[in-house]
Amino acid sequence: MRHYAFLRLLLAAFFLYFAWPLIPQSSSQLEMLFWGCWLVFFVLVFGANLATLFKMSEPPVMEQEYDKFRQTDG
């Protein structure tokens, strides 16, 4: 289900699109700390989804595809 990773990348880019103009306007240390933490979190989210998209890591358990087969006692 690689399309979920692609959609999460688009959502993260959408959030960055709205946040980017506000980052240089930060004036206090608390604002700079917030935006620094926000950018670190963005990089982690973006990198994890990019790794999933390029199949460098396994997708989350919820999104893994398993072949459905009938289990019988044998």
N, C-alpha and C positions, 0 to 999 in steps of 0.2 A: 504494500500500500504506500508506494512512494509519493502518491499525490497528496497525502496528508503532510508529509515533510515539506513538499513544495508550497502548500497552502500556509503552513506555519512560517516559512521563509517570507512569503509575501506579506503576511500579517506583521511580522517583525519589521520589515522594510517600511510598511505603512506607518507604524508607530514611530520609527526613526524619522520619517518624512515630516511628521508633525512636531517632533521634539527638537530636531536640529536647529531651527531658528531661535529657540528659547535658551539653548545651552550657552551661547556667548553673552547673553543678557544677565547671567547670574552674577550677583554682586556680593553676596555674603559667603562666608566659609561654609555654612550649612547648605546653601544652594549648590555650591561647587562639589561638596561631598555627595549630595543627592545625585547630581548628574553624573559624577564619576562612578558611583555604584550602579546607576541605571545603565551606563554605557558598558560596564563590565558584565552585567547581567545580559545585555543585548548581545554582546560578543559570544557569551556562553551559549545562549539560545540559538543564535545564528549558526555557530560552529557545530553544535550538536545536530541540528537539522541538516546542515550541509553534509556532515559525515554520514548521516542516515541516507541522504539522497544519493551520495556517491557509493553507497554500500560499504563504507569503511567500518561501520558498526552495525549491530543488530537493531532493528526497529523495536520500539517498546513491545512488551509482551501482548498487550491488547491489540496491536496492529499486525502481529505475525500471522502469516497464513499457514494453516496446516491442512493437509489433505484429509478430507472426511472419509472415514471408512468404518465399516461395521465391525465392532469388536464382538467376538464370539468366544465362548468357553471351549477350549480345545485341548 
